[in-house]
Amino acid sequence: MFVELVPLLRDRTVLITVASIDGKLKVNLIPAKAKEGEDQALTTPLSFTGSAEELDAELGSHLASYVHSHVELRNTLAEVKAEMDAAAKAARQKAKTTQPASKSDPTTKHEEPVQPSGGNAETTPSLFAAQTQSEEPTSAVKEEGGKTTP
């Protein structure tokens, strides 16, 4: 039983309680927090209930599985945290490099949005586009048969 607990005991304390309830034994393994701010999943307790013979026969393999899952979870959480820290650092560096460029040139113009190149953008009028007048303004004088009339 204790050989299986060694990988878990390298990083944290484990509280083990044993009680006799209604002729059966109940064994509780409670991992303590290794450091403040640690994920609660790493302190999930494990309980076994059975006869002394059942616990002798099966507790070792169940402990080995529990410790293996616990170590994998710890490693996964550490990897994810490292990746998140690296991404945050990269984002801060990117913000620092783009920030001075935008402050040094206040006259930088914003680019106009790119129009889709469908070819029919000019032929299809928009509801909100300003309409251009293709005809010349009409004057008070009209032409009839080449003659001007008021």
N, C-alpha and C positions, 0 to 999 in steps of 0.2 A: 504494500500500500504506500509506503513512504518513498519508495524508489520512483513511483509515478508522480509524486508531488514535487520532486526536486526542481524541475524546470519552473514551476510556479513559485516555489519558495525562493528562487534566486532574486526575484524583484519585489516580493511582498510577503507580508505575514499572512498566515492562514489560521483562522480559529477553527478548531475541530471540537464539536460537542457530541457526546454519545448519551442516549437516554433509553431506558427500558419502558416501553409503553405497551400495555396489554400483552405481555409475553413476547413482543418483538423488539428489536433494536432499531433506534432511529439515529442515524449519523448525519450531522450537518457540517458542511465545509463552507466557511465564510471568508472569502478573500478580503483583506483590508485594503484601503486606498494606499497606493504607493506614494502619491503626491497630490497636493491640492489641485483641483481643477481637472482631475482625471475623469474620463468618461465612466458613467455609472455602470455600463455594461461589463466593465472589467471587475466589478465587485458583486456580481450576481452569485448568490449562494447556491449550494447544491445539497440536496437532501436525499438520503436513501433510507428505506424502511424494509426490514426483512428479518428472517431468523439469523442467528449467529452463523449457521452453516451457509446460508445464501450469501450473506455479506462476505464471508471468507472466500467463497468461490467466485463471486462476481464483482466485488467492489474494486479490485485492482484494475480490471479492464475498463470499467466505467470511469474511474479516475483518470486513467491514461487518455481516454477519449475527451474528457472534460478539460484536462490540462492542455492537450493538443489544440482544441478549439479555442481555448483562452489565449494561448500563445499566438495563434494565427490572427485572432481578433486584435490583439495588442499590436502586432506587426502591421496589419492593415490600417489601423487607426494612425499609427506613426507615419506610414507612407502617405496617407491622404493628407495629414497635417503638413508634412514636408512639401507636398505638391501645392497645397493651398498657399503656404508661406512663399514659395518660389513664384507663384502666379501673382500674388499681391506685391511682391518686390518688383517684379517685371512691370506691373501696371504703374507702380509709383515712379520707376525709372522712366517709363514712357511719358508719363505726365510731366515729369521734370524737364525732359528734353523738348517736348512740344510747347510747354509753357513759355520759356524764354523767346522762342521764335515768334510766337504770336504777340508778345509784348513789345518786341523790338520794332515791328513794322505795323503801326496802327492803321496805316492806309491800305492794308490788304483788303482787296475787294472780294466779296463772296461770289462764287461762280453761280451763274444761272443754272437752273435745273436743265438737264439734257432732255431734249425732245425726242420721242421715239421716232425712228427712221422708218416709218411705215409708208411714206410717200403720199398718203391721203390726209395728212395732218393739215395741209393748207386748203384742201377742198372741203373738208368737213368743218362747218362752223361750230363754234362753241357757244353755249348759252351765255357765258360770262365774258367772252372775248370782246374787246372794243371793235366795233364794226368800222371799216374804212369806207369812205365814199369814193367810188370809182367814177362817178359822173361829176362834171363840173357844176358848180352851183347855178341854178336857174335864175336868169335875170328877168326882169319885167318885160323885156322885149322878146317876142317870139318870131321865128322866121316862118313864112308861108310862101312857098314857091319862089324863094330867093328874095322876097321882099320883107322888109322889117315892118312890123306893125306894133304900135304901142299897146 
